[in-house]
Amino acid sequence: MALHDDLTAIQDCVDELVRTVGRVEQRAGVELAGVDFRRVRMDTEHLRESVALLRAAAGTATTPPVPTAPPKARPDLVTIPDTPYDRSLWTDSDDEGLGARDRHAP
């Protein structure tokens, strides 16, 4: 449980940081209402989300893994013969990138 306690302490510190940033933003008003302060606010929110992800990962790491479904059976392989195909199958087809056999590029 030491890891859980440490992550809770980190979460408390980050929450306090977010509250402090909010208070400073309210007190400073227009003086610090630029891009730099917005970046600090976004970074603290990102830090809060990262700690929440760490806590979630630590919570799932201590629980036993959920058994997965057995793998699906592989479909039967289809054997392709080495004999040439019937050329009449391809009489009206185009060669990819080349066009029809009886036409030429301009």
C-alpha positions in Angstrom: 0.0 0.0 0.0 3.0 2.3 0.1 2.7 3.0 -3.6 -1.0 3.9 -3.2 -0.2 6.2 -0.3 2.6 7.9 -2.3 0.3 8.4 -5.3 -2.4 9.9 -3.1 0.2 12.3 -1.6 1.2 13.3 -5.1 -2.5 13.8 -6.1 -3.0 16.0 -3.0 0.0 18.2 -3.9 -1.1 18.5 -7.5 -4.6 19.5 -6.4 -3.1 22.1 -4.1 -1.0 23.4 -7.0 -4.0 23.7 -9.2 -5.9 25.7 -6.4 -2.9 28.0 -5.9 -2.5 28.7 -9.6 -6.2 29.5 -9.7 -5.9 31.9 -6.8 -2.8 33.6 -8.3 -4.7 34.0 -11.6 -7.6 35.6 -9.9 -5.4 38.0 -7.8 -3.1 39.0 -10.8 -6.0 39.6 -13.1 -5.0 41.4 -16.3 -1.3 41.6 -15.4 -0.7 37.8 -15.9 -3.6 37.1 -18.3 -1.3 36.4 -21.2 -0.2 33.2 -22.9 2.4 32.4 -20.2 -0.1 32.1 -17.4 -2.5 30.1 -19.7 0.4 27.7 -20.3 1.0 27.3 -16.5 -2.7 26.5 -16.1 -2.7 24.0 -18.9 0.5 22.3 -17.5 -1.1 21.9 -14.1 -4.2 20.4 -15.6 -2.0 18.0 -17.7 -0.1 17.1 -14.5 -3.4 16.4 -12.8 -4.5 14.1 -15.6 -1.1 12.3 -15.6 -1.2 11.6 -11.9 -4.8 10.3 -12.4 -3.5 7.9 -15.1 -0.7 6.7 -12.8 -3.2 6.0 -10.0 -5.5 4.1 -12.4 -2.5 2.1 -13.7 -1.4 1.3 -10.2 -4.9 0.3 -9.2 -5.1 -2.2 -12.1 -1.6 -3.4 -11.5 -2.4 -4.7 -8.0 -5.6 -6.6 -9.2 -5.2 -9.9 -11.0 -5.5 -9.7 -14.7 -8.9 -10.5 -16.2 -8.7 -13.7 -18.2 -9.0 -13.2 -21.9 -11.1 -15.2 -24.3 -9.4 -18.1 -26.0 -7.9 -17.2 -29.4 -10.1 -17.8 -32.3 -9.4 -20.7 -34.6 -7.4 -19.8 -37.7 -9.3 -20.3 -40.9 -8.2 -23.1 -43.2 -5.5 -22.2 -45.6 -6.4 -22.1 -49.3 -3.9 -23.8 -51.6 -3.3 -21.8 -54.8 -2.2 -24.0 -57.7 1.0 -23.4 -59.6 -0.7 -23.9 -62.9 -1.2 -20.8 -65.0 -4.6 -19.1 -64.9 -7.0 -19.2 -67.8 -6.0 -16.2 -70.0 -9.7 -15.7 -71.0 -10.3 -14.4 -67.5 -8.2 -11.4 -68.2 -9.2 -10.5 -71.8 -11.2 -7.3 -70.9 -9.1 -6.1 -67.9 -6.7 -3.2 -67.6 -3.1 -3.5 -66.4 -2.8 -1.5 -63.3 -1.2 1.8 -64.1 -0.8 1.0 -67.8 -4.4 1.0 -69.0 -6.0 -1.4 -71.5 -3.8 -3.5 -73.7 -5.2 -2.1 -77.0 -4.8 1.6 -76.1 -1.7 3.7 -76.0 -0.8 6.7 -73.9 -1.1 10.1 -75.7 
